[in-house]
Amino acid sequence: MKQRAWIKIIEPAEAKGELARVYAGVGARDDVASILAVQSLDPHALLAHHELYRGLMYGPSPLTRIQREAIAVVVSLANDCHY
């Protein structure tokens, strides 16, 4: 079992209504990344965060996808984040 946040989360299998629709929209089926799951109590925030991520990583930019991923790795390492 992967490590989860200490705050309450709702897993995709337990999601109902709006959260279930948001999870489906971000491609979460049986599992969801912890970075999204910690926002499961606020589906609007979860969706906004996912849209921000998609825009930063896949939207128009002078940076290549590889450069964006490299920046994300460096920031994660600096923050001692495992993503």
Phi and psi in degrees as a GROMACS rama.xvg file:
@    title "Ramachandran Plot"
@    xaxis  label "Phi"
@    yaxis  label "Psi"
@TYPE xy
-78.5548  153.946  LYS-2
-68.5156  136.467  GLN-3
-117.485  166.717  ARG-4
-67.3781  159.32  ALA-5
-80.8373  -11.0595  TRP-6
-85.454  160.996  ILE-7
-65.6684  134.666  LYS-8
-131.102  160.961  ILE-9
-115.872  118.744  ILE-10
-73.676  155.433  GLU-11
-53.8691  -38.7496  PRO-12
-65.9276  -22.6397  ALA-13
-97.7584  -8.91164  GLU-14
-71.6902  142.506  ALA-15
-133.582  161.047  LYS-16
57.0244  -129.92  GLY-17
-60.2938  -42.5053  GLU-18
-62.1077  -41.5842  LEU-19
-59.9758  -41.0654  ALA-20
-66.0274  -40.6496  ARG-21
-66.0339  -46.5626  VAL-22
-56.3674  -44.623  TYR-23
-62.2333  -38.4586  ALA-24
-68.4817  -26.5719  GLY-25
-97.7118  7.05678  VAL-26
83.776  14.4607  GLY-27
-82.3588  123.759  ALA-28
-112.338  -90.31  ARG-29
-85.3249  -21.0848  ASP-30
-140.421  154.806  ASP-31
-143.026  143.02  VAL-32
-59.0323  141.07  ALA-33
-56.3847  -35.3619  SER-34
-59.7671  -29.0012  ILE-35
-90.4709  -40.1391  LEU-36
-59.757  -32.242  ALA-37
-67.6754  -11.6209  VAL-38
-103.984  11.7918  GLN-39
-64.8309  -20.5502  SER-40
-77.6129  -10.6794  LEU-41
-133.955  83.2082  ASP-42
-54.7278  -34.0701  PRO-43
-63.2845  -43.108  HIS-44
-66.1266  -41.2536  ALA-45
-59.5599  -47.2902  LEU-46
-64.8353  -42.5646  LEU-47
-62.6626  -41.3307  ALA-48
-63.1128  -43.9878  HIS-49
-63.6643  -41.3746  HIS-50
-65.8692  -38.7941  GLU-51
-60.9724  -47.7528  LEU-52
-57.3101  -48.5437  TYR-53
-61.0793  -40.6574  ARG-54
-64.8484  -43.0688  GLY-55
-66.8427  -39.9091  LEU-56
-87.9602  -28.4102  MET-57
-122.009  -10.6781  TYR-58
-77.2148  174.537  GLY-59
-58.2798  136.865  PRO-60
-166.328  150.765  SER-61
-73.5963  -12.2295  PRO-62
-88.4739  144.696  LEU-63
-76.454  166.183  THR-64
-61.0967  -40.1675  ARG-65
-62.2939  -42.1542  ILE-66
-63.5365  -41.5412  GLN-67
-62.9642  -44.2565  ARG-68
-64.0523  -39.6115  GLU-69
-62.8382  -41.7928  ALA-70
-62.3752  -43.7301  ILE-71
-61.3766  -40.4321  ALA-72
-64.3959  -45.8878  VAL-73
-62.2291  -43.8355  VAL-74
-64.355  -42.3445  VAL-75
-61.6584  -42.1144  SER-76
-64.318  -43.2311  LEU-77
-62.3894  -31.3225  ALA-78
-92.6686  4.07676  ASN-79
55.5288  40.5534  ASP-80
-98.8913  141.76  CYS-81
-92.3664  9.09212  HIS-82
